[in-house]
Amino acid sequence: MRIDFVEVCNFRKLQSVRLEFAEKQTLLVGANNSGKTSAMVALRYFLKERGGFSVKDVTASNWIAIEKQTEIWRQLPDDQEPDPEKLYAQLPQMDVWLSVKDNELHHVAHLIPSLDWEDGLLGVRIRLEAKTFDELVSEYFKERSKAEARLKTLKKDKNSPAGFSLWPKSFQDFLERQLSTKFELKGYLLDPKQLSANDSLKPQSLPDNAVAIRGNPFSGLLHIKEIRAQRGFSDASDGKASLDDDGEQISGRTSRKLSDQLAAYYKRHLDPDKDPTEEDVSALGAFHVAQRTFDERLKKGFADAIGELETLGYPGISNPKLSISTRIRPTDGLNHPSAVQYDIGGQGGPIRLPENYNGLGFQNLISMVFLLMRFRDDWMRVGKFSGDETAEPQGAIAPLQLILIEEPEAHLHAQVQQVFMRRAYDVLRNHPSLGKKPLFVTQLIVSTHSSHIAHEVEFADLRYFKRLPPKPPLVSTSKVANLRGLFGKDDETTRFARRYLQTTHCDLFFADGVILVEGAAERILLPHFISNQFSNLAERYLSLLEIGGSHAHRLKPLIELLCVPTLIITDLDAINPADNRKSVPPKKGQGYATSNSVLKTWIPKQAAVDVLLDENDVSVATGEGFGEVGVVYQRSQAVEFPVGAQAADIIPSTFEDALVLANHAAVGNLKGVAMTNAFATAVKESGDASALAQALYDRLETRPEKAAFALDLLSIKDLKLLHAPKYIADGLTWLESQMLKAQDQ
């Protein structure tokens, strides 16, 4: 049994999304504020804590419909009752769909919707409802009427300031105080037969006679644990937070200090007071002797002080006498800052430091790994831990463990992030009853901002959260994309995309905008153009990928899925079809074509060079949400060469010659690799712009050292004077406008 997917509605940015779970581990990726945290919190509230909601958790735009509905209720005649479904349809809910095999039916007997169901998907809706709807509405009407009456009195006395209102000024204002006490989660069975025809954006309606499931529908089925995002570590001078027996701080967060984790593990799995073995009895006897000896020493030590108190008349005749007794417990040895120490070497005896003196990354890593070990051993009832006594049947192990980890990359170096992600699932399955055995299932859900962690997960296990622009009067919401099957049945393209993203260490899934460039030279110099000439772009989170024109089109499904502004900077790649498709300098009126796959098959889907040169400065394809894709390539640019001569229109063939034509004064004095020197010579010896363009083209045809040339350019005295070629400047200007438009929305 496993969770196949969940559908979340009306929860923060997740107005209506489907989140599919991979069989083993699922990674949630996306740019900042895209909804990843909302998804993790939703799983926590609906499945783990079963509560904790506030009015801020309701999708903000839903309050318009809710307020309109409650005003309609206030106008209803006395013989007509408000419909609670009109309210519940706007409140947070989660549909959980379990995949169940026929040999697991005994676990889910209470969730089977009909007698003809055999195996497959089982659905349960968990939604926020009023404990007593009639009382909720009645109290709201009463408080609202009372507030309005008092406000009228104030206005008559002319003592009410402009814009002043009393609680509750709206139903949302009313629930600010009442939601936590008057609402609860209730579960309902769903019909699997309606799922195939059901659009995930419009969850199936419950029948009028639907009856809520008693208690928690997943009791005894799910063992849920969570590691929340780490916002900081205590240092050596910090105080110690109070923990319960589960290692949870009073605030509800799991402590990351290893000494706390060891103490909690000890209490659950090793405590000699629980069903003591022969070895435990011996250890407890030693503690008893130590405690009695210590009590005798304290009695003698405090005898004079207690005697002095008695001379003051206290204790009196009828008052009890003072007595001092200690209690020594095994866990006390772990309840101090130096319980866990790290050996840092030393001669003549080890030198050790408390755990707070170690690096934050190392603390975080070993703490998270130990937490995973604890979660696994709690689930498997390792040692003396009896587990959840409320489980049905009592003491049974839940068939499914769900582990939630939020942003595990905090304080970890890139390599350590990858090691953790590579090993986390294996740690959770490292038990004789687990491993590859199918009886008990583990599903791991991780949210992250780290591209290094993303590289350690199969492409099909990524879930991408993308932001969608608001449609008035709605607010911005999110959508979840499943990368499994993104490229259809094209296995070759799927392999290419997966391997390319893994080898480039790109941050494509976390960017606000994307730039695809042709080669290494563009990759080296483009960041300088952006930082020096496009200040607004420099402030954005951009992902810059180097991918040639013959391959960029393979990423088309992925780029379209991301829904972020994307600029493709590519080459015109002119060829002569009449001369065996030979590469030629681009010219108009010659019947030339392009060999560039992006231009031919993606944008603008045109092969003729004459047509391409007549296109707009930026060819654009409109995508979903913010996902417009613009393409730029070499166009005619005005070249004033030599300085002071009349400008000539030249069509460059590559980034490098376009760059030289735009910066010939800087290149003429440059020294470096052979190609750099050849370019400098061409600048010095060419008589006009056309001759210079031809000389540059001829040199690029023989052993081009493009990356080395770009590195030589970095050595010029003032890099701010290096101008981007016109076609690139046009593209960056377009991208900047798209980013500003997305920001305004």
C-alpha positions in Angstrom: 0.0 0.0 0.0 1.2 3.5 -0.8 -0.1 7.0 -1.4 -0.6 7.4 -5.2 -1.4 11.1 -5.1 -3.1 13.8 -3.1 -5.2 16.7 -4.3 -5.1 19.9 -2.3 -7.8 22.6 -2.7 -8.2 26.1 -1.2 -5.0 26.0 0.9 -2.8 29.1 0.6 -1.3 29.2 -2.9 -2.6 25.7 -3.7 -6.1 26.6 -4.9 -6.4 23.3 -6.7 -3.4 21.1 -7.4 -2.6 17.4 -7.7 0.7 16.2 -6.1 1.7 12.7 -7.3 3.9 10.6 -5.0 6.7 8.5 -6.4 7.0 4.9 -5.1 10.1 5.7 -3.0 11.1 9.4 -2.8 9.5 12.5 -4.2 11.4 15.8 -4.5 9.4 19.1 -4.5 11.3 21.8 -6.5 10.4 25.3 -7.7 11.3 29.0 -7.4 10.9 31.0 -4.2 7.2 31.5 -3.2 6.0 28.8 -5.7 4.1 26.8 -3.1 6.5 24.1 -2.0 6.2 25.1 1.7 2.4 25.3 1.3 2.4 21.7 0.2 4.6 20.5 3.1 2.4 22.4 5.6 -0.7 21.0 4.0 0.6 17.4 4.5 1.4 18.3 8.1 -1.9 19.8 8.9 -4.1 17.2 7.2 -2.2 14.0 7.9 0.1 14.5 10.8 -1.2 17.2 13.2 -4.9 17.1 12.0 -5.3 20.7 12.8 -3.5 24.0 13.3 -5.4 25.9 10.6 -5.9 29.7 10.6 -7.8 32.0 8.3 -4.5 32.8 6.5 -4.4 29.2 5.3 -7.5 29.7 3.2 -6.6 30.8 -0.4 -7.0 34.6 -0.1 -9.2 35.1 -3.1 -11.8 32.6 -1.7 -12.8 35.1 0.9 -14.7 37.1 -1.7 -17.0 34.2 -2.3 -17.3 33.3 1.4 -18.2 36.9 2.4 -20.7 37.1 -0.4 -22.3 33.8 0.7 -22.5 34.8 4.4 -24.3 38.0 3.4 -26.8 36.0 1.4 -27.4 33.9 4.5 -28.1 36.9 6.6 -30.9 37.9 4.1 -32.6 34.4 4.1 -36.1 34.1 5.5 -36.5 32.3 8.9 -37.9 29.2 7.2 -34.8 28.7 5.0 -31.5 27.3 6.3 -28.0 28.3 5.1 -26.3 25.6 3.0 -23.0 24.5 4.7 -21.7 23.1 1.5 -21.5 26.6 0.0 -18.9 27.4 2.8 -17.0 24.1 2.8 -16.4 24.3 -0.9 -14.2 27.4 -0.2 -12.3 25.9 2.8 -9.1 23.8 2.7 -9.5 20.2 1.8 -7.2 17.3 0.8 -8.2 14.2 -1.2 -5.8 11.3 -0.4 -5.7 8.4 -2.9 -4.1 5.2 -1.7 -3.0 2.4 -4.1 -4.0 -0.9 -2.4 -3.4 -4.5 -3.4 -5.8 -7.3 -2.8 -3.7 -8.8 -0.1 -3.8 -5.6 1.9 -7.6 -5.3 2.2 -7.6 -6.0 5.9 -5.8 -2.7 6.5 -8.4 -0.6 4.6 -11.7 -2.4 5.3 -13.1 0.8 6.8 -12.2 2.8 3.6 -13.8 0.4 1.0 -16.6 2.4 -0.7 -18.7 -0.5 -2.0 -18.9 -4.3 -2.0 -17.8 -4.6 -5.6 -14.4 -2.9 -5.0 -11.6 -5.4 -5.1 -8.3 -3.5 -5.3 -6.7 -0.4 -6.9 -7.3 3.1 -5.7 -9.1 4.2 -2.5 -9.9 7.8 -1.9 -10.5 9.8 1.3 -11.4 13.5 1.4 -10.3 15.3 4.5 -11.8 18.8 4.8 -12.3 21.6 7.3 -15.8 21.7 8.7 -17.6 23.5 11.5 -18.2 21.3 14.5 -21.8 22.5 14.7 -22.7 24.5 11.7 -26.0 25.9 13.0 -24.3 27.2 16.2 -21.5 28.8 14.2 -23.8 30.7 11.9 -26.1 31.7 14.7 -23.3 33.1 16.8 -21.8 35.0 13.8 -25.2 36.6 13.1 -25.6 37.5 16.7 -22.1 39.1 17.1 -22.4 40.8 13.7 -25.8 42.4 14.6 -24.5 43.4 18.0 -21.5 45.1 16.4 -23.5 46.9 13.8 -26.0 48.2 16.4 -23.2 49.6 18.6 -21.6 51.2 15.6 -24.9 53.0 14.7 -25.0 54.3 18.3 -21.5 55.7 18.0 -22.3 57.3 14.6 -25.4 59.0 16.1 -23.2 60.5 18.8 -20.7 61.5 16.1 -17.9 59.9 18.1 -16.9 57.3 15.5 -13.8 58.1 13.5 -13.8 57.5 9.8 -13.3 53.9 8.8 -13.8 52.6 12.3 -15.5 49.2 12.8 -16.2 46.7 15.6 -15.5 43.0 15.7 -16.7 41.1 13.7 -16.6 43.4 10.7 -16.7 40.3 8.4 -17.0 36.5 8.5 -13.2 36.3 8.1 -12.8 38.7 11.0 -15.1 36.4 13.1 -13.1 33.3 12.2 -9.8 35.0 13.2 -10.9 34.2 16.8 -13.2 31.3 16.3 -11.6 29.0 13.6 -9.4 26.9 16.0 -12.3 26.2 18.4 -15.3 25.8 16.2 -13.8 23.8 13.2 -12.3 20.4 12.9 -11.2 17.9 10.2 -13.7 15.3 8.9 -13.1 12.5 6.5 -15.3 11.1 3.7 -15.0 8.2 1.3 -14.6 9.0 -2.4 -15.7 7.0 -5.4 -12.8 5.6 -7.4 -15.1 5.2 -10.4 -15.5 8.9 -10.8 -11.7 9.5 -10.7 -11.0 8.7 -14.4 -13.5 11.2 -15.7 -12.6 13.7 -13.0 -10.6 16.7 -13.7 -8.1 17.2 -10.8 -8.9 20.9 -10.8 -12.5 20.1 -10.1 -12.6 17.4 -7.4 -15.6 15.2 -7.3 -18.6 16.3 -5.3 -19.7 14.4 -2.3 -23.2 12.8 -2.4 -25.9 14.5 -0.4 -26.1 11.5 2.0 -22.3 11.3 2.6 -21.5 10.4 6.2 -18.3 11.4 7.9 -15.8 8.7 8.9 -15.4 8.4 12.7 -12.0 9.6 14.0 -8.9 9.6 11.9 -9.4 7.6 8.7 -5.7 6.8 8.5 -5.3 5.6 12.1 -3.2 2.5 12.0 -2.3 3.0 8.3 0.2 5.8 8.3 3.2 6.4 10.5 4.1 10.0 9.7 7.2 11.8 10.9 8.7 15.2 9.8 12.0 17.1 9.8 11.1 20.7 9.4 13.3 23.4 7.8 16.3 24.3 10.0 16.3 28.0 10.7 19.5 28.0 12.9 21.5 26.1 15.5 22.1 27.0 19.1 25.7 27.7 20.0 27.6 26.7 23.1 26.1 29.4 25.2 22.5 28.7 24.4 20.1 27.4 27.0 18.4 24.0 26.6 14.8 23.8 25.4 12.4 21.5 27.2 11.7 18.3 25.4 9.0 15.6 25.7 9.7 11.9 25.5 9.5 12.0 21.7 12.4 14.5 21.5 9.9 17.2 20.4 10.4 20.7 21.8 7.5 22.3 23.5 7.0 24.5 20.4 6.4 21.4 18.3 9.7 21.3 16.4 11.9 18.3 16.6 15.2 19.2 18.3 18.3 18.8 16.1 20.8 18.5 19.0 22.1 15.0 18.9 22.2 14.7 22.7 18.5 15.4 22.7 17.9 12.8 20.1 20.0 10.2 22.0 18.0 10.9 25.2 14.7 10.6 23.3 15.9 7.4 21.6 17.0 6.0 25.0 13.7 6.6 26.6 11.8 4.9 23.8 14.0 1.9 23.0 16.6 1.3 25.7 15.1 2.5 29.1 15.9 -0.2 31.7 12.7 0.7 33.6 10.6 -0.7 30.8 10.3 -4.5 30.9 13.8 -4.9 32.5 16.1 -7.7 31.3 18.7 -9.4 33.5 21.3 -6.8 32.4 18.9 -4.0 33.1 18.2 -5.3 36.6 22.0 -5.3 37.3 22.3 -1.7 36.0 19.3 -0.5 38.0 20.7 -2.1 41.1 24.0 -0.2 40.6 21.9 3.0 40.3 20.1 2.2 43.5 23.3 1.7 45.5 24.7 5.0 44.1 21.5 6.8 45.0 21.4 5.4 48.6 25.1 6.3 49.1 24.6 9.8 47.8 21.5 10.3 50.0 23.5 9.4 53.1 26.2 11.9 52.1 23.6 14.6 51.6 22.0 13.9 54.9 25.3 14.4 56.7 26.2 17.4 54.6 22.9 19.2 55.3 22.5 18.2 58.9 23.9 21.5 60.4 21.9 23.6 58.0 18.6 21.8 58.8 19.4 21.9 62.5 19.8 25.7 62.2 16.4 26.0 60.5 14.8 24.1 63.4 16.1 26.7 65.9 13.8 29.2 64.2 10.7 27.2 65.2 10.2 25.5 61.9 9.3 22.7 61.5 7.0 23.0 64.5 5.3 20.4 66.6 2.7 19.5 63.9 4.8 20.3 60.8 6.7 17.5 58.9 10.4 17.4 59.2 12.7 18.2 56.2 14.3 15.3 54.4 16.6 15.3 51.3 16.4 12.5 48.8 17.9 12.2 45.3 16.7 10.5 42.2 19.3 9.3 39.8 18.0 8.2 36.4 20.1 6.7 33.5 18.9 9.5 31.1 20.3 12.2 33.4 23.7 11.3 32.0 22.6 12.5 28.5 20.8 15.6 29.8 23.6 18.2 29.6 25.4 20.1 26.8 28.4 17.9 26.8 26.6 14.6 26.6 27.8 14.1 23.0 31.4 15.0 22.2 33.6 14.9 19.2 37.1 13.5 19.4 39.5 16.0 17.6 42.7 14.0 18.3 45.6 14.8 20.6 48.6 13.0 22.0 48.7 11.5 25.4 44.9 11.3 25.6 42.0 12.4 23.4 40.9 16.0 23.1 37.1 16.3 22.9 34.7 19.2 22.4 30.9 19.3 23.0 28.7 19.0 19.9 27.8 22.7 19.9 31.5 23.5 19.1 31.3 21.5 15.8 30.4 23.0 12.5 26.8 23.6 11.8 26.8 21.5 8.6 28.2 18.5 10.4 25.7 18.9 13.3 22.8 19.1 10.8 23.9 16.1 8.8 24.4 13.7 11.7 21.3 15.0 13.5 19.1 14.4 10.4 20.5 11.0 9.8 19.9 10.0 13.4 16.4 11.4 13.2 15.7 9.1 10.2 17.1 6.2 12.2 14.8 7.1 15.1 11.8 7.4 12.8 12.5 4.0 11.3 13.1 2.3 14.7 10.0 3.9 16.2 8.0 2.5 13.3 9.5 -1.0 13.6 9.1 -1.1 17.4 12.8 -1.6 17.9 13.8 -2.5 21.5 11.3 -1.6 24.2 9.3 0.9 22.3 5.7 -0.3 22.3 4.5 2.3 19.9 1.1 3.9 19.4 -1.3 2.1 21.8 -4.3 3.6 20.0 -3.4 1.9 16.7 -5.9 -0.7 15.4 -5.3 -3.5 16.0 -3.6 -2.5 19.2 0.2 -2.6 18.8 0.1 -3.3 15.0 2.8 -1.7 12.8 1.3 0.7 10.3 1.9 -0.6 6.7 3.0 2.8 5.4 5.6 5.2 6.8 5.5 8.8 5.3 8.5 10.9 6.0 8.5 14.7 5.3 11.8 16.6 5.1 11.8 20.3 4.5 14.9 22.0 3.1 17.5 19.6 4.3 20.3 21.6 2.6 20.6 24.1 5.5 24.3 24.6 6.5 25.4 21.6 4.3 28.1 21.8 1.6 27.1 20.8 -1.9 28.7 17.4 -1.7 27.2 16.6 1.7 23.8 17.6 0.4 24.1 15.0 -2.4 25.4 12.3 0.0 22.4 12.9 2.3 19.9 12.7 -0.5 21.6 9.6 -1.9 21.5 7.8 1.5 18.3 9.1 3.2 15.9 6.5 1.8 18.4 3.7 2.4 18.7 4.7 6.1 14.9 4.5 6.4 14.8 1.0 4.9 17.8 -0.4 6.9 15.9 -2.9 9.0 15.5 -6.7 8.6 11.7 -6.3 8.0 12.2 -3.5 5.4 14.9 -3.4 2.7 13.4 -4.5 -0.5 10.6 -6.5 1.2 7.1 -5.2 0.1 5.2 -5.8 3.4 5.9 -2.3 4.8 6.3 0.7 2.5 8.3 3.9 3.0 7.6 7.1 1.1 9.9 10.1 1.5 8.8 13.6 0.5 11.5 16.3 0.4 11.2 20.0 -0.5 14.3 21.8 -1.5 15.9 24.9 -3.1 19.1 23.0 -3.8 20.0 22.0 -7.4 22.6 19.6 -5.8 19.9 17.7 -4.1 17.8 17.7 -7.2 20.6 16.0 -9.1 20.5 13.0 -6.8 16.8 12.2 -7.6 15.5 10.4 -10.7 14.0 12.9 -13.2 10.6 11.2 -12.9 10.5 11.8 -9.2 10.7 15.6 -9.4 7.6 17.6 -8.8 7.9 21.2 -10.1 5.9 24.0 -8.5 5.2 26.8 -10.8 3.7 30.2 -10.1 0.7 31.3 -12.2 -0.2 35.0 -12.7 -3.4 36.2 -11.0 -6.6 36.6 -12.9 -8.6 39.4 -11.2 -10.0 39.3 -8.7 -7.9 36.2 -7.9 -4.5 36.2 -6.3 -1.4 34.4 -7.6 -1.6 30.7 -7.3 0.5 27.7 -8.0 0.4 24.6 -10.2 2.3 21.3 -9.7 3.9 19.6 -12.7 4.9 15.9 -12.7 8.1 15.5 -14.7 7.5 11.8 -15.3 6.6 11.3 -18.9 7.3 14.9 -19.7 8.9 14.0 -23.1 6.3 11.4 -23.9 7.7 8.2 -25.4 10.9 9.9 -26.7 13.3 7.9 -24.6 16.3 9.5 -26.3 15.2 13.0 -25.5 14.4 12.0 -21.9 17.8 10.5 -21.4 19.4 13.6 -22.9 17.5 16.0 -20.7 18.1 14.0 -17.5 21.8 13.6 -18.1 22.3 17.1 -19.3 20.7 18.6 -16.2 22.7 16.3 -13.9 26.1 17.1 -15.6 25.6 20.9 -15.7 24.6 21.4 -12.1 22.1 23.9 -13.3 19.5 25.6 -11.1 16.8 25.6 -13.7 14.1 24.4 -11.4 14.6 27.2 -8.9 15.0 30.2 -11.3 12.8 33.2 -11.9 14.1 33.4 -15.5 16.1 31.2 -17.9 18.8 32.1 -20.5 19.9 29.4 -23.0 23.2 30.3 -24.8 25.0 28.7 -27.7 28.5 28.1 -26.3 31.2 28.7 -23.7 32.1 32.2 -24.9 28.5 33.4 -24.3 28.5 31.6 -21.0 31.6 33.4 -19.8 30.7 37.0 -21.0 27.0 37.2 -20.6 27.0 37.6 -16.8 29.2 40.7 -17.3 26.9 42.2 -19.9 24.0 41.7 -17.4 25.8 43.1 -14.4 27.2 46.1 -16.2 24.4 47.0 -18.6 21.1 45.5 -17.3 20.9 46.2 -13.6 17.3 45.0 -13.2 18.2 41.6 -14.6 21.3 41.5 -12.4 18.9 41.5 -9.4 16.9 38.5 -10.6 17.5 34.8 -10.0 18.5 33.7 -13.5 19.6 30.3 -14.7 22.2 30.4 -17.5 22.6 27.2 -19.5 25.1 26.5 -22.2 23.5 24.4 -24.8 24.1 24.5 -28.6 21.5 25.3 -31.2 21.4 21.6 -32.3 20.2 20.5 -28.9 18.3 23.4 -27.2 15.1 22.4 -28.9 15.2 19.1 -27.0 14.4 21.0 -23.8 11.3 22.6 -25.3 8.8 20.5 -23.2 10.8 21.3 -20.1 11.0 25.0 -20.9 7.3 25.2 -21.6 6.5 23.4 -18.4 8.6 25.8 -16.2 6.4 28.8 -17.1 9.1 31.4 -16.5 10.4 34.0 -18.9 13.1 32.4 -21.1 15.6 33.8 -23.6 17.3 31.7 -26.2 20.5 33.2 -27.6 21.5 31.1 -30.6 23.3 31.4 -34.0 21.9 32.0 -37.4 24.0 29.1 -38.8 23.5 30.0 -42.5 24.1 27.2 -45.1 23.9 27.1 -48.9 21.4 24.3 -49.9 22.7 24.6 -53.5 26.3 23.8 -52.5 26.0 20.6 -50.4 24.7 22.6 -47.4 28.0 24.3 -47.0 28.4 26.8 -44.2 28.4 30.4 -45.6 28.5 34.0 -44.3 24.8 35.0 -43.9 23.5 37.3 -46.7 20.1 38.2 -48.0 18.9 37.3 -51.5 21.1 34.2 -51.9 18.5 31.5 -51.1 20.4 30.5 -47.9 18.8 28.4 -45.1 19.6 27.8 -41.5 20.8 24.6 -40.0 19.7 25.6 -36.5 17.1 23.2 -35.1 15.7 25.8 -32.7 14.9 28.3 -35.5 13.6 25.6 -37.8 11.4 23.5 -35.3 10.6 25.8 -32.4 10.7 29.6 -32.8 10.0 31.0 -35.3 9.7 27.7 -37.2 11.4 29.1 -40.2 14.3 27.8 -42.3 14.8 30.5 -44.9 17.6 33.0 -43.9 15.8 35.8 -45.8 12.7 35.4 -43.8 14.6 35.0 -40.5 16.4 38.3 -41.2 13.1 40.1 -41.7 11.7 38.8 -38.4 11.2 41.1 -35.4 14.3 41.7 -33.2 13.0 39.1 -30.7 10.9 36.2 -32.0 8.5 35.2 -29.3 6.3 32.2 -28.5 3.6 32.7 -25.9 3.4 30.1 -23.1 1.3 29.4 -20.0 1.5 31.9 -17.2 4.8 33.8 -17.2 6.3 31.4 -19.7 7.0 33.5 -22.8 10.0 32.3 -24.8 12.0 34.7 -26.8 14.7 33.8 -29.4 17.5 36.1 -30.7 20.2 35.4 -33.3 22.6 37.4 -35.4 20.9 40.2 -37.4 22.2 43.2 -39.4 24.1 45.6 -37.2 25.6 49.0 -37.9 29.4 48.9 -37.8 31.5 52.1 -37.8 34.9 50.9 -38.9 37.4 52.5 -39.0 36.3 54.9 -36.3 34.8 57.9 -37.9 33.8 56.1 -41.2 30.3 55.8 -42.4 28.5 52.9 -40.6 28.0 49.8 -42.7 25.3 47.1 -42.2 27.0 43.8 -41.5 25.4 40.4 -40.6 27.7 38.5 -38.3 27.8 34.7 -38.4 28.6 33.9 -34.7 28.7 35.5 -31.3 32.5 36.0 -31.5 32.6 38.0 -34.7 29.5 40.0 -33.6 31.3 40.8 -30.4 34.5 42.0 -32.3 32.4 44.1 -34.7 30.7 45.8 -31.7 34.0 46.3 -29.8 36.8 46.5 -32.5 38.6 49.3 -30.6 39.1 47.1 -27.5 40.0 43.9 -29.5 42.6 45.7 -31.6 44.9 46.1 -28.6 44.2 42.7 -27.2 46.8 39.9 -26.9 46.3 36.2 -26.0 45.6 32.9 -27.7 46.1 32.5 -31.5 42.5 33.4 -32.3 42.7 36.6 -30.1 45.9 37.7 -31.8 44.3 36.9 -35.3 41.3 39.0 -34.4 43.5 41.9 -33.3 45.5 41.7 -36.5 42.3 41.7 -38.6 41.2 44.9 -36.8 44.5 46.5 -37.5 44.9 45.5 -41.1 41.3 45.5 -42.5 40.4 48.6 -44.6 36.6 48.6 -44.0 33.8 46.9 -42.1 33.1 44.3 -44.9 36.8 43.3 -45.0 36.9 43.0 -41.3 33.8 40.8 -41.2 35.3 38.5 -43.9 38.6 38.2 -42.0 36.8 37.3 -38.8 34.7 34.7 -40.6 37.7 33.1 -42.2 39.5 32.8 -38.9 36.5 31.3 -37.2 36.4 28.6 -39.9 39.9 27.3 -38.7 40.4 25.9 -35.2 38.3 28.4 -33.3 39.4 29.0 -29.7 36.1 30.6 -28.6 36.3 30.0 -24.8 39.9 31.1 -24.7 39.1 34.3 -26.7 36.3 35.1 -24.2 38.7 34.7 -21.3 41.3 37.0 -23.0 38.5 39.6 -23.2 38.2 39.5 -19.4 41.7 41.0 -19.1 40.8 44.4 -20.7 41.2 47.3 -18.4 37.5 48.4 -18.1 35.1 45.5 -18.7 32.2 48.0 -18.5 33.2 49.4 -21.8 32.7 46.0 -23.5 29.3 46.2 -25.2 26.9 43.3 -25.9 26.3 42.6 -29.6 23.0 44.2 -30.8 21.0 41.0 -31.1 22.0 40.0 -27.5 21.3 43.5 -26.2 17.8 43.3 -27.8 17.2 39.9 -26.2 18.3 41.0 -22.7 16.1 44.1 -23.0 13.1 41.9 -23.9 13.9 39.5 -21.0 14.2 42.4 -18.6 10.8 43.7 -19.6 9.3 40.2 -19.1 10.8 39.9 -15.6 9.4 43.3 -14.6 6.0 42.3 -15.9 6.1 39.1 -13.9 7.1 41.1 -10.8 4.3 43.6 -11.2 1.8 40.7 -11.2 
